[in-house]
Amino acid sequence: RAILHPMQARPRWEERADHTRTVIAAALEAVAPQRAVLRHLSREGEWLRAGARDYHLPDFRRVLLLGFGKAAVAMAQAADTVLGERLTGGTIVTNHGHRVNLRNVEIVEAGHPLPDDSSIAGAERILASVGTPGEDDLIIVLISGGGSTLFPRPTPGISLAELQWMNERLLRSGADIHQLNTVRKHLSQVKGGNLARRLYPARVVALLLSDVVGNDESVIASGPLSPDGSTFAQAWETLGQFGLRGDLPQSVRARLRRGMHAELDENPIAGDRAFERVQSLLVGDNEEAARGAVKQAIELGFSARLLTPSLGGMARKAGRWIVQQAREARAYGAVGKPICLVAGGETTVKVRGDGKGGRNQELVLAAALKMDPEKDERARLVCLATDGQDGPTDSAGAVAEADSLARGVAAGLDARAHLRNNDSYSYFSALDDLIITGPTGTNVSDLLFWFWY
């Protein structure tokens, strides 16, 4: 879908808007879920090739397709095309609004960024579709960003409301995905390698589209098929770090304490037999998207480079960082050529106000406050979530240029007050500078672009 941005209506910004759309489209195309799956999964006659391994399909009693995440449906469409008549059945859980028809495969729509009743039901449907796994079963599991929320299955005694409380408080506290999933893995029957235990002794092929900086498979969707090196004690420590122990639901407190006192087993670690029959393939990530953007920017005539695929930390700090990086790049850039700097990753926000926004919008607003009307007069900053949803908003991100603050003042807005109140959405909405893409069908965290003409 088109990226809606009104600056295209002002003549001198038309070319900039075109560049923005073209570069973003190239980034998303580089990690299109269907293409990502088809690069790693193919079939020749009765042989299925997954990465470097071959599976003789007639040897299997059942061939099942399971999946969870924002890109799960698109990934499933590609896998269905490859498996064809050999596909026996399965279940896919994705976020609301992504339903399609697949033969022999059930699609369940569920809540994100917080789990809902449909998330619980979807997890149960996945396990029900597996039934009792056997050595002669082949199970293809499609995992993408959002899978932690969409495939929860809390441990006995922990309610959906308590799970929602934990997720919301951690998200608002500024916890990064590693910290968030350390807690999640110790409150679930399927995360932290426990799905691998549930599927054993079947042959399992996992295809992962990563939304995690560094592509740690134990963190992607909370690592349901991966060994877990985290512990109950680390989950407890994380809650203390963000001041969440005081209001902790009693069921959560009791479980973590039992775990720390060795009354409960830790999640399976490397060497557990559950992983002996699991093959994991990383099919796409943020760096791949970022490099697709760099390639496209070069074709458009920019001097372009990837700054980092590991952007993290607080969104406000990252916004200030990119302005400084851009000024240094401009000082030493190619003479006579426009510049495009690209960064990928995922920042966090500590919510202190009651406004509306997401990490990408907050990053852009913080950067706008550092931009100089004269020094940065020819600059444009774009930051967006690759899934098309930035936090609890309908926006993927936002755009800022050197006149964003002046335009805000003219509209009666105080940028600093909006930032203090975590209200970046309202600020950019008033300027009509939100990026609206709609659901993109993929999810590899966030991308940032700094154009200088």
C-alpha positions, -999 to 999 in steps of 0.1 A, spaced: 0 0 0 10 36 -6 28 55 21 6 85 28 25 117 34 12 151 26 46 167 19 44 152 -15 18 179 -22 45 206 -18 65 207 -50 100 206 -36 91 176 -15 76 155 -43 109 138 -52 117 132 -15 84 114 -10 90 93 -40 124 83 -27 109 75 7 83 52 -8 108 35 -32 134 28 -5 109 15 20 93 -7 -6 126 -22 -15 134 -29 22 101 -47 27 104 -67 -5 138 -80 6 121 -97 35 88 -106 19 77 -137 38 68 -158 8 101 -151 -9 120 -158 24 103 -192 28 108 -202 -9 146 -194 -7 149 -221 20 121 -246 13 117 -264 -21 105 -297 -35 116 -319 -62 92 -348 -68 88 -366 -34 118 -349 -19 115 -318 3 146 -297 7 149 -275 38 181 -256 38 208 -282 32 187 -312 43 164 -335 23 133 -352 36 116 -381 16 80 -372 20 65 -408 15 84 -418 47 61 -397 68 27 -406 81 17 -369 84 31 -337 72 18 -308 94 21 -271 91 21 -250 122 28 -213 126 24 -182 148 34 -146 142 25 -116 122 40 -131 90 27 -166 96 -1 -165 70 22 -153 42 48 -178 52 22 -206 53 10 -197 18 45 -203 4 49 -235 24 15 -248 12 26 -242 -24 57 -262 -18 41 -291 1 11 -294 -21 -9 -326 -18 15 -339 8 3 -314 34 -19 -333 59 -31 -305 81 -22 -279 107 -30 -246 124 -17 -210 119 -22 -183 145 -18 -147 134 -31 -113 144 -66 -101 137 -74 -91 101 -50 -116 84 -74 -145 76 -69 -163 43 -81 -197 31 -56 -225 30 -65 -261 23 -62 -285 52 -48 -257 75 -69 -238 100 -63 -201 105 -69 -185 139 -68 -148 144 -57 -135 178 -47 -104 197 -15 -83 195 4 -66 212 -15 -82 242 -28 -118 241 -65 -123 242 -89 -153 245 -83 -161 208 -45 -163 215 -52 -190 242 -76 -208 219 -51 -206 190 -24 -222 211 -48 -250 221 -58 -255 184 -21 -258 174 -15 -285 200 -48 -303 192 -38 -304 155 -6 -322 164 -23 -347 187 3 -374 197 34 -368 176 53 -398 163 87 -405 147 71 -407 113 56 -372 115 72 -342 98 61 -309 113 70 -276 96 68 -247 121 67 -211 108 78 -185 134 78 -148 130 77 -116 151 46 -113 174 47 -151 180 53 -146 218 19 -129 221 0 -149 196 11 -183 210 11 -179 248 -3 -210 266 4 -199 302 13 -224 329 -15 -237 351 -27 -212 376 -18 -181 356 -48 -164 341 -51 -145 308 -57 -113 328 -25 -119 347 -6 -126 315 -19 -94 300 -9 -74 330 26 -88 328 30 -81 291 16 -46 294 37 -35 324 69 -48 308 62 -31 275 55 2 292 85 -1 315 111 0 286 121 -36 288 137 -48 256 127 -80 238 153 -101 255 142 -90 290 105 -93 281 109 -128 267 130 -140 296 99 -134 318 75 -148 292 95 -180 288 90 -189 325 53 -184 325 45 -206 295 41 -242 287 53 -238 251 80 -211 251 117 -216 260 121 -249 242 89 -265 256 72 -268 223 101 -289 211 95 -312 240 58 -313 231 65 -322 194 92 -349 202 98 -374 186 85 -359 153 109 -345 128 106 -307 130 117 -280 106 115 -245 119 116 -215 96 122 -182 115 117 -147 102 135 -127 129 124 -95 146 151 -97 172 184 -78 170 212 -104 168 188 -132 157 190 -151 189 167 -181 182 160 -185 219 144 -150 219 125 -150 186 89 -156 196 104 -166 230 123 -196 215 96 -224 215 119 -247 196 153 -236 210 173 -244 241 168 -218 268 198 -204 287 178 -181 309 166 -190 344 138 -184 368 162 -162 388 169 -140 357 131 -136 352 128 -125 388 157 -101 384 142 -85 353 110 -78 372 130 -62 400 150 -41 375 118 -25 363 102 -21 397 74 -46 390 77 -70 419 55 -51 443 23 -54 422 31 -89 409 1 -112 407 4 -139 434 3 -167 409 33 -153 390 52 -146 422 46 -181 435 57 -197 402 90 -178 400 98 -184 436 92 -221 432 115 -221 402 142 -202 420 141 -228 448 144 -257 424 109 -269 430 103 -266 392 124 -277 364 142 -250 343 133 -249 306 153 -274 284 188 -265 276 213 -274 249 218 -312 248 182 -320 257 169 -348 235 139 -325 225 162 -307 201 178 -338 185 152 -339 157 147 -301 152 162 -282 123 161 -244 125 165 -221 95 167 -183 97 149 -172 65 150 -134 69 160 -106 93 163 -69 98 198 -66 82 185 -82 50 158 -55 48 183 -27 56 207 -39 29 178 -41 4 171 -4 12 208 5 8 209 -12 -26 178 7 -38 191 40 -25 224 36 -44 203 28 -76 185 61 -70 218 80 -69 225 83 -32 257 77 -14 242 51 9 254 29 36 242 8 65 250 24 99 240 -6 121 215 -35 121 216 -34 159 200 -1 168 186 -4 204 182 14 237 158 42 244 140 57 214 148 93 225 185 86 228 185 69 194 168 99 179 195 122 191 222 97 180 210 96 144 212 134 141 248 134 152 257 105 129 241 122 100 260 154 105 293 135 106 284 116 75 276 148 57 309 163 67 328 133 52 303 123 25 307 119 -12 310 154 -28 280 163 -49 260 133 -41 229 130 -18 233 108 12 211 80 26 220 64 59 201 33 70 198 17 104 178 -12 117 169 -26 151 144 -20 178 144 7 204 123 9 236 101 35 253 96 41 290 60 53 293 57 81 317 28 101 302 -7 93 290 -3 102 254 -4 80 223 26 69 202 51 42 194 89 38 196 95 50 160 73 81 163 90 89 196 125 85 181 115 108 152 101 135 176 133 134 197 154 137 165 133 166 153 141 185 185 178 182 177 175 191 140 187 226 130 166 246 106 198 257 87 222 228 91 196 202 84 175 222 59 180 195 33 175 165 55 146 140 60 143 114 87 120 84 84 115 57 110 90 29 108 80 -6 120 83 -31 92 50 -47 102 32 -15 97 22 -10 133 42 12 157 31 5 192 -7 7 199 -13 29 168 -24 26 132 8 43 121 40 25 111 61 55 121 67 91 112 87 116 91 106 147 103 124 175 84 141 206 95 109 226 96 89 201 117 93 221 149 84 254 131 53 238 116 44 224 150 46 259 165 25 273 137 -1 246 146 0 255 183 20 225 193 48 221 219 71 193 207 88 190 240 55 187 259 44 160 235 76 141 240 73 143 278 38 130 276 47 101 252 23 118 227 43 116 195 13 103 175 -8 134 182 21 157 172 28 140 139 -9 135 132 -16 172 135 12 178 110 0 150 88 35 135 90 26 100 101 36 70 79 6 49 72 13 16 54 -14 -7 68 -3 -43 76 27 -52 55 26 -90 60 62 -91 73 79 -83 106 116 -78 110 115 -50 137 123 -14 127 141 6 100 154 42 101 164 63 71 182 96 70 181 113 36 202 144 29 200 162 -4 
